[in-house]
């Protein structure tokens, strides 16, 4: 039996659609990360980007449980001394409704140049409208 070496030029990419309305944040993020990495394909290789394009709609209606809306905190640093900035999930959703989902997906991808290439194939929209109808999106259902 021969080992198949994946060539990035021969990888065929499809467009997948995920509707996040009412679904848990982590479940949507893990399903999207799996599709972006290409782990659902038989030709998956950890050193080659074999994943598909992923479009997520209704990201502003993604669900979380318990008191996470008030208690979950997102951190960034301005780069200056004492420049720590914290923002709650609730405030971040009011300001940028797609950002919590983007942060969750980025946390599940490799933190390298390959992971950044994978993240460029992700399109997130807060509402149900998306401009990718010409790509003939295949709907992905998330079982939880």
C-alpha positions as CSV (number, residue, x, y, z in Angstrom):
1,X,0.0,0.0,0.0
2,X,1.4,3.4,-1.0
3,X,1.2,6.5,1.1
4,X,-0.6,9.3,-0.8
5,X,1.2,12.7,-0.6
6,X,-1.3,15.6,-1.0
7,X,-0.5,18.3,-3.5
8,X,-2.1,21.6,-2.7
9,X,-2.7,22.3,-6.4
10,X,-4.9,19.2,-6.7
11,X,-7.2,19.8,-3.7
12,X,-10.8,20.5,-4.8
13,X,-12.6,23.0,-2.5
14,X,-16.3,23.2,-2.0
15,X,-18.4,25.9,-0.4
16,X,-20.3,24.9,2.9
17,X,-23.1,26.9,4.6
18,X,-23.7,26.8,8.3
19,X,-26.8,28.4,9.9
20,X,-25.8,29.3,13.5
21,X,-29.2,30.5,14.7
22,X,-29.9,29.1,18.1
23,X,-27.0,26.7,18.0
24,X,-24.3,26.7,20.8
25,X,-21.2,28.8,20.0
26,X,-18.7,26.0,20.6
27,X,-20.5,23.5,18.4
28,X,-20.7,25.9,15.5
29,X,-17.0,26.8,15.9
30,X,-15.8,23.2,16.1
31,X,-17.9,22.2,13.0
32,X,-16.5,25.2,11.1
33,X,-12.9,24.5,12.2
34,X,-13.2,20.9,11.1
35,X,-14.4,22.0,7.6
36,X,-11.8,24.7,7.3
37,X,-8.9,22.2,8.1
38,X,-10.3,19.5,5.8
39,X,-10.6,16.8,8.5
40,X,-13.8,15.6,6.9
41,X,-11.9,14.5,3.8
42,X,-10.1,11.3,3.2
43,X,-7.1,13.2,1.8
44,X,-6.6,15.2,5.1
45,X,-3.0,16.0,5.8
46,X,-1.9,18.3,8.7
47,X,0.7,20.1,6.7
48,X,-1.5,21.0,3.7
49,X,-4.6,23.1,3.6
50,X,-7.2,20.6,2.3
51,X,-10.2,22.4,3.7
52,X,-13.3,23.9,2.2
53,X,-14.7,27.5,2.2
54,X,-17.2,28.0,5.0
55,X,-20.0,30.6,5.1
56,X,-21.7,31.1,8.5
57,X,-25.0,33.1,8.6
58,X,-27.0,34.3,11.6
59,X,-23.8,34.6,13.8
60,X,-25.6,37.4,15.8
61,X,-28.1,34.8,17.0
62,X,-25.7,32.1,18.2
63,X,-26.6,30.7,21.6
64,X,-24.7,30.4,24.8
65,X,-25.8,29.0,28.1
66,X,-25.9,30.2,31.7
67,X,-24.4,33.5,32.7
68,X,-21.7,33.5,30.1
69,X,-23.1,36.6,28.4
70,X,-22.1,38.7,31.4
71,X,-19.2,36.6,32.8
72,X,-17.2,35.6,29.6
73,X,-14.4,38.1,28.9
74,X,-12.4,38.7,25.8
75,X,-8.9,40.2,26.1
76,X,-6.7,42.2,23.8
77,X,-3.6,44.4,24.4
78,X,-3.0,47.8,22.8
79,X,0.7,47.3,22.8
80,X,1.3,50.2,25.2
81,X,2.3,49.9,28.9
82,X,-0.9,49.1,30.9
83,X,-2.8,48.5,27.7
84,X,-4.9,45.5,28.8
85,X,-8.4,45.7,27.5
86,X,-11.2,43.4,28.5
87,X,-14.7,43.3,27.0
88,X,-17.6,41.0,28.0
89,X,-19.4,38.7,25.5
90,X,-22.5,40.8,25.8
91,X,-20.8,44.0,24.9
92,X,-18.8,42.4,22.1
93,X,-21.9,41.0,20.5
94,X,-23.5,44.4,20.7
95,X,-20.5,46.0,19.0
96,X,-19.3,43.3,16.6
97,X,-21.7,40.3,16.4
98,X,-19.4,38.1,14.3
99,X,-16.3,38.5,16.5
100,X,-17.0,35.9,19.3
101,X,-17.5,33.2,16.6
102,X,-14.3,34.3,14.8
103,X,-12.3,34.2,18.0
104,X,-13.7,30.7,18.9
105,X,-12.8,29.3,15.4
106,X,-9.4,30.9,15.4
107,X,-8.7,29.2,18.7
108,X,-9.4,25.8,17.1
109,X,-7.1,26.3,14.1
110,X,-3.3,25.9,14.0
111,X,-1.6,29.1,15.1
112,X,0.7,29.3,12.1
113,X,0.8,30.7,8.6
114,X,-1.2,27.6,7.5
115,X,-3.9,28.5,10.1
116,X,-4.1,32.0,8.8
117,X,-4.6,30.7,5.2
118,X,-7.4,28.5,6.6
119,X,-9.1,31.4,8.3
120,X,-9.2,33.4,5.1
121,X,-11.6,30.8,3.7
122,X,-14.1,31.7,6.5
123,X,-16.9,34.2,5.8
124,X,-19.2,35.1,8.8
125,X,-22.3,37.2,8.5
126,X,-24.4,38.5,11.5
127,X,-27.7,38.2,9.6
128,X,-29.3,35.8,7.1
129,X,-28.1,37.7,4.0
130,X,-24.9,36.6,2.3
131,X,-23.4,37.4,-1.2
132,X,-22.1,33.9,-2.0
133,X,-25.2,32.4,-3.7
134,X,-23.3,31.9,-7.0
135,X,-20.9,29.4,-5.3
136,X,-23.8,26.9,-4.9
137,X,-23.4,26.5,-1.1
138,X,-24.0,23.0,0.4
139,X,-25.8,23.3,3.7
140,X,-24.1,21.6,6.7
141,X,-26.3,20.4,9.6
142,X,-24.8,20.5,13.1
143,X,-26.0,17.7,15.3
144,X,-25.8,18.3,19.1
